[in-house]
Amino acid sequence: MKSIKKAFGNYNKSIKYNSSSFDAYDGIAKVCLVRGKHENAVLNNKKSIELARACNARQWMLNQLIATIALLVLSHTGRKTMNR
């Protein structure tokens, strides 16, 4: 758990120094997923995609980010279904 907090802090520092870092937002999304905060994970992933498009990121990188959001949504809906 300590390493998750450290990763979250490092990604936040990265955003503080470079607010257009789509990699940092993607990292935060993954940390949020591990913490079980799916809504925050989706929001951060969407921000990551938005920034990547604004930075004219390569298509393969956008594809990876889009695939991540698909996994986030599937894992969130799957957990809701399993818990019922």
N, C-alpha and C positions, 0 to 999 in steps of 0.2 A: 504494500500500500504506500510505503514511503517513496518508492520509485515513481509511482503514478502521480503523487503530489509534486514530486520534483519535475517530472515531464510537463505537467500542467503549468507549473511556474516558469519553466524554460520557454514554453510556447508563448506564454503571455508576455515575457520579456522580449521575445522576438517581435511580437506584434507592436509592442510599445516603441521599439526602435525602427520598425518597418511595417507600418500599418497596411501595406499592400501585399504582405507575405501570404500568398494563398497556401503555401506549404504549412505555415504555422496554424492557420485555421483548420486545415485538414487534420493536423496532428491533434488539435484540441477536440475536434469531432471524434476522433478515435479514442481519446482519453475519456470523453463524456460517455461514449458507448461502453467502455470498460466499467465505468462508475454506475452504469444503469440509467443515465440521464439521456434518454433517447431524443427527447424534444430538442435539448441543447445540442446534441450531436447533429441532428438534421439541420438546425439553424446554422451551425458553424460550417457544415459541409456546403450548404447553399451559398454562404458568404465566400467560401473558398472557390467555388465554381464561378461566382460573379467576378471575383478578383482575377482569377486565371484568364477569363475571357477578356477582361479589361487590359490585362498585360500581354494579350496575344500569345498565350501559352500554346505550346504544340498540341495538336489534336490528340496524341496518345495520352498526354497528361490530363486533358479534359475528359477523355474516355475513362481514365482511372478514377477521377473524382466523381464522375457520374455513376460509375459502378459502385463506388463506396456508398453513395446515397441510396442506391437500390438495396444494398445489403443492410443499411441502417433501417430502412423502411420495412424490409422483410423480417429482420430480427425483432423489430418492435411489434409488428402485427402478429408474428409467430408467438411471441411471449404472451400477448394478450389472449390469443386463442388457447394456448396451453393452460393458462391460469383459470379459465372458465370452467 
